[in-house]
Amino acid sequence: MSILLEPTVDAIVCHCLQISGSEIRTAAGALEAPTVRCIMKCTGAGTGCTACHRRIRRLIEDQCPSESSPTCVIR
């Protein structure tokens, strides 16, 4: 069994809720400063078993590279 280290756009990232990489990238692109917590609020991804948090973080970093750690702006 291989581990998907860099999820592709159409790959399922959150298996609990069947959220794809493209859904996460779309949400990250719409946010000023996306975080895993923001993606969880917007898409529901990562709210189940939390095993996908690392993959979500990687997609955010690829979508919105930043030198500092962003904070969530969604309430």
VMD Tcl script that builds the backbone (N, CA, C; Angstrom):
set m [mol new atoms 225]
animate dup $m
set s [atomselect $m all]
$s set {name element resname resid chain x y z} {
  {N N MET 1 A 0.836 -1.171 0.000}
  {CA C MET 1 A 0.000 0.000 0.000}
  {C C MET 1 A 0.886 1.242 0.000}
  {N N SER 2 A 0.659 2.147 -0.935}
  {CA C SER 2 A 1.453 3.370 -0.996}
  {C C SER 2 A 0.692 4.521 -0.351}
  {N N ILE 3 A 1.444 5.459 0.198}
  {CA C ILE 3 A 0.848 6.618 0.835}
  {C C ILE 3 A 0.905 7.776 -0.139}
  {N N LEU 4 A -0.211 8.461 -0.301}
  {CA C LEU 4 A -0.287 9.607 -1.192}
  {C C LEU 4 A 0.267 10.826 -0.465}
  {N N LEU 5 A 1.515 11.211 -0.784}
  {CA C LEU 5 A 2.159 12.330 -0.107}
  {C C LEU 5 A 1.737 13.671 -0.684}
  {N N GLU 6 A 1.562 13.736 -1.989}
  {CA C GLU 6 A 1.155 14.973 -2.635}
  {C C GLU 6 A -0.148 14.710 -3.381}
  {N N PRO 7 A -1.279 15.037 -2.756}
  {CA C PRO 7 A -2.558 14.757 -3.394}
  {C C PRO 7 A -2.741 15.537 -4.685}
  {N N THR 8 A -3.312 14.893 -5.666}
  {CA C THR 8 A -3.606 15.572 -6.922}
  {C C THR 8 A -4.908 16.339 -6.759}
  {N N VAL 9 A -5.210 17.163 -7.726}
  {CA C VAL 9 A -6.390 18.017 -7.645}
  {C C VAL 9 A -7.667 17.193 -7.494}
  {N N ASP 10 A -7.799 16.112 -8.219}
  {CA C ASP 10 A -9.034 15.343 -8.194}
  {C C ASP 10 A -9.033 14.185 -7.200}
  {N N ALA 11 A -7.935 13.950 -6.529}
  {CA C ALA 11 A -7.870 12.855 -5.563}
  {C C ALA 11 A -8.714 13.181 -4.341}
  {N N ILE 12 A -9.302 12.146 -3.757}
  {CA C ILE 12 A -10.027 12.321 -2.504}
  {C C ILE 12 A -8.997 12.532 -1.407}
  {N N VAL 13 A -9.111 13.639 -0.698}
  {CA C VAL 13 A -8.187 13.972 0.377}
  {C C VAL 13 A -8.783 13.562 1.717}
  {N N CYS 14 A -10.055 13.872 1.928}
  {CA C CYS 14 A -10.761 13.494 3.161}
  {C C CYS 14 A -11.663 12.314 2.823}
  {N N HIS 15 A -11.250 11.138 3.242}
  {CA C HIS 15 A -12.007 9.934 2.910}
  {C C HIS 15 A -13.291 9.816 3.717}
  {N N CYS 16 A -13.324 10.372 4.912}
  {CA C CYS 16 A -14.538 10.306 5.738}
  {C C CYS 16 A -15.715 11.006 5.061}
  {N N LEU 17 A -15.453 12.179 4.494}
  {CA C LEU 17 A -16.515 12.981 3.881}
  {C C LEU 17 A -16.412 13.054 2.364}
  {N N GLN 18 A -15.446 12.323 1.784}
  {CA C GLN 18 A -15.262 12.280 0.329}
  {C C GLN 18 A -15.030 13.672 -0.264}
  {N N ILE 19 A -14.139 14.454 0.362}
  {CA C ILE 19 A -13.797 15.790 -0.115}
  {C C ILE 19 A -12.542 15.684 -0.977}
  {N N SER 20 A -12.615 16.236 -2.182}
  {CA C SER 20 A -11.495 16.128 -3.126}
  {C C SER 20 A -10.501 17.264 -2.951}
  {N N GLY 21 A -9.339 17.064 -3.522}
  {CA C GLY 21 A -8.308 18.088 -3.514}
  {C C GLY 21 A -8.762 19.356 -4.207}
  {N N SER 22 A -9.554 19.221 -5.280}
  {CA C SER 22 A -10.023 20.413 -5.988}
  {C C SER 22 A -10.965 21.240 -5.123}
  {N N GLU 23 A -11.777 20.584 -4.299}
  {CA C GLU 23 A -12.669 21.316 -3.389}
  {C C GLU 23 A -11.855 22.082 -2.341}
  {N N ILE 24 A -10.814 21.453 -1.850}
  {CA C ILE 24 A -9.963 22.095 -0.848}
  {C C ILE 24 A -9.200 23.250 -1.470}
  {N N ARG 25 A -8.676 23.070 -2.680}
  {CA C ARG 25 A -7.959 24.151 -3.359}
  {C C ARG 25 A -8.886 25.331 -3.652}
  {N N THR 26 A -10.114 25.049 -4.045}
  {CA C THR 26 A -11.082 26.120 -4.302}
  {C C THR 26 A -11.356 26.911 -3.032}
  {N N ALA 27 A -11.562 26.206 -1.934}
  {CA C ALA 27 A -11.814 26.878 -0.650}
  {C C ALA 27 A -10.594 27.679 -0.213}
  {N N ALA 28 A -9.410 27.108 -0.360}
  {CA C ALA 28 A -8.180 27.804 0.035}
  {C C ALA 28 A -7.977 29.063 -0.799}
  {N N GLY 29 A -8.305 28.997 -2.087}
  {CA C GLY 29 A -8.150 30.144 -2.960}
  {C C GLY 29 A -9.123 31.267 -2.647}
  {N N ALA 30 A -10.259 30.926 -2.040}
  {CA C ALA 30 A -11.269 31.929 -1.711}
  {C C ALA 30 A -11.008 32.607 -0.371}
  {N N LEU 31 A -10.100 32.047 0.417}
  {CA C LEU 31 A -9.817 32.588 1.744}
  {C C LEU 31 A -8.600 33.502 1.701}
  {N N GLU 32 A -8.620 34.525 2.518}
  {CA C GLU 32 A -7.492 35.455 2.580}
  {C C GLU 32 A -6.258 34.789 3.164}
  {N N ALA 33 A -6.442 34.012 4.219}
  {CA C ALA 33 A -5.331 33.336 4.892}
  {C C ALA 33 A -5.803 31.953 5.341}
  {N N PRO 34 A -5.828 30.980 4.424}
  {CA C PRO 34 A -6.391 29.671 4.755}
  {C C PRO 34 A -5.544 28.880 5.751}
  {N N THR 35 A -6.216 28.168 6.619}
  {CA C THR 35 A -5.599 27.231 7.553}
  {C C THR 35 A -6.396 25.944 7.494}
  {N N VAL 36 A -5.886 24.901 8.115}
  {CA C VAL 36 A -6.637 23.646 8.164}
  {C C VAL 36 A -7.985 23.888 8.835}
  {N N ARG 37 A -7.989 24.673 9.908}
  {CA C ARG 37 A -9.240 24.953 10.620}
  {C C ARG 37 A -10.244 25.676 9.718}
  {N N CYS 38 A -9.767 26.630 8.907}
  {CA C CYS 38 A -10.646 27.336 7.978}
  {C C CYS 38 A -11.216 26.387 6.927}
  {N N ILE 39 A -10.370 25.508 6.412}
  {CA C ILE 39 A -10.820 24.522 5.422}
  {C C ILE 39 A -11.850 23.592 6.044}
  {N N MET 40 A -11.643 23.221 7.300}
  {CA C MET 40 A -12.612 22.380 8.004}
  {C C MET 40 A -13.965 23.076 8.080}
  {N N LYS 41 A -13.965 24.366 8.410}
  {CA C LYS 41 A -15.212 25.124 8.517}
  {C C LYS 41 A -15.897 25.291 7.164}
  {N N CYS 42 A -15.107 25.512 6.118}
  {CA C CYS 42 A -15.670 25.767 4.785}
  {C C CYS 42 A -16.166 24.505 4.084}
  {N N THR 43 A -15.411 23.418 4.209}
  {CA C THR 43 A -15.719 22.219 3.425}
  {C C THR 43 A -16.161 21.024 4.257}
  {N N GLY 44 A -15.819 21.010 5.525}
  {CA C GLY 44 A -16.078 19.843 6.369}
  {C C GLY 44 A -14.924 18.855 6.349}
  {N N ALA 45 A -14.000 19.031 5.414}
  {CA C ALA 45 A -12.847 18.125 5.329}
  {C C ALA 45 A -12.046 18.189 6.621}
  {N N GLY 46 A -11.646 17.041 7.121}
  {CA C GLY 46 A -10.827 16.989 8.320}
  {C C GLY 46 A -11.605 16.953 9.620}
  {N N THR 47 A -12.927 16.925 9.520}
  {CA C THR 47 A -13.736 16.925 10.735}
  {C C THR 47 A -14.093 15.525 11.220}
  {N N GLY 48 A -13.697 14.523 10.451}
  {CA C GLY 48 A -13.985 13.144 10.843}
  {C C GLY 48 A -12.847 12.587 11.680}
  {N N CYS 49 A -12.076 11.718 11.117}
  {CA C CYS 49 A -11.000 11.039 11.855}
  {C C CYS 49 A -9.738 11.892 11.986}
  {N N THR 50 A -9.627 12.970 11.256}
  {CA C THR 50 A -8.509 13.927 11.216}
  {C C THR 50 A -7.236 13.380 10.569}
  {N N ALA 51 A -7.275 12.221 9.975}
  {CA C ALA 51 A -6.089 11.645 9.337}
  {C C ALA 51 A -5.641 12.444 8.116}
  {N N CYS 52 A -6.500 13.268 7.565}
  {CA C CYS 52 A -6.183 14.008 6.340}
  {C C CYS 52 A -5.592 15.387 6.603}
  {N N HIS 53 A -5.433 15.778 7.849}
  {CA C HIS 53 A -4.942 17.129 8.146}
  {C C HIS 53 A -3.608 17.431 7.482}
  {N N ARG 54 A -2.708 16.483 7.449}
  {CA C ARG 54 A -1.403 16.703 6.813}
  {C C ARG 54 A -1.565 16.934 5.314}
  {N N ARG 55 A -2.444 16.158 4.666}
  {CA C ARG 55 A -2.677 16.343 3.231}
  {C C ARG 55 A -3.349 17.690 2.961}
  {N N ILE 56 A -4.281 18.100 3.815}
  {CA C ILE 56 A -4.933 19.408 3.664}
  {C C ILE 56 A -3.895 20.513 3.807}
  {N N ARG 57 A -3.050 20.414 4.822}
  {CA C ARG 57 A -2.012 21.421 5.045}
  {C C ARG 57 A -1.101 21.533 3.820}
  {N N ARG 58 A -0.756 20.401 3.237}
  {CA C ARG 58 A 0.117 20.390 2.057}
  {C C ARG 58 A -0.550 21.099 0.872}
  {N N LEU 59 A -1.845 20.856 0.668}
  {CA C LEU 59 A -2.575 21.526 -0.406}
  {C C LEU 59 A -2.636 23.028 -0.170}
  {N N ILE 60 A -2.845 23.439 1.080}
  {CA C ILE 60 A -2.867 24.869 1.402}
  {C C ILE 60 A -1.513 25.488 1.101}
  {N N GLU 61 A -0.448 24.836 1.515}
  {CA C GLU 61 A 0.900 25.360 1.276}
  {C C GLU 61 A 1.196 25.481 -0.211}
  {N N ASP 62 A 0.740 24.495 -0.993}
  {CA C ASP 62 A 0.955 24.546 -2.437}
  {C C ASP 62 A 0.127 25.652 -3.084}
  {N N GLN 63 A -1.087 25.858 -2.589}
  {CA C GLN 63 A -2.005 26.847 -3.150}
  {C C GLN 63 A -1.630 28.265 -2.736}
  {N N CYS 64 A -1.241 28.447 -1.488}
  {CA C CYS 64 A -1.000 29.779 -0.932}
  {C C CYS 64 A 0.306 29.791 -0.152}
  {N N PRO 65 A 1.452 29.741 -0.825}
  {CA C PRO 65 A 2.713 29.753 -0.078}
  {C C PRO 65 A 2.869 31.056 0.695}
  {N N SER 66 A 3.371 30.928 1.918}
  {CA C SER 66 A 3.519 32.092 2.778}
  {C C SER 66 A 4.698 31.876 3.705}
  {N N GLU 67 A 5.335 32.960 4.079}
  {CA C GLU 67 A 6.483 32.849 4.985}
  {C C GLU 67 A 6.050 32.779 6.441}
  {N N SER 68 A 4.853 33.290 6.750}
  {CA C SER 68 A 4.384 33.252 8.119}
  {C C SER 68 A 3.210 32.305 8.249}
  {N N SER 69 A 2.872 31.952 9.454}
  {CA C SER 69 A 1.742 31.079 9.708}
  {C C SER 69 A 0.458 31.903 9.684}
  {N N PRO 70 A -0.449 31.615 8.750}
  {CA C PRO 70 A -1.657 32.416 8.650}
  {C C PRO 70 A -2.653 32.118 9.776}
  {N N THR 71 A -3.513 33.068 10.015}
  {CA C THR 71 A -4.580 32.863 10.983}
  {C C THR 71 A -5.895 32.836 10.248}
  {N N CYS 72 A -6.864 32.210 10.840}
  {CA C CYS 72 A -8.184 32.079 10.208}
  {C C CYS 72 A -8.931 33.404 10.283}
  {N N VAL 73 A -9.529 33.806 9.182}
  {CA C VAL 73 A -10.281 35.049 9.151}
  {C C VAL 73 A -11.774 34.800 9.069}
  {N N ILE 74 A -12.203 33.545 9.044}
  {CA C ILE 74 A -13.632 33.202 8.989}
  {C C ILE 74 A -14.148 33.021 10.407}
  {N N ARG 75 A -15.299 33.524 10.671}
  {CA C ARG 75 A -15.909 33.361 12.004}
  {C C ARG 75 A -17.172 32.573 11.911}
}
mol reanalyze $m
mol bondsrecalc $m
mol representation Tube
mol addrep $m
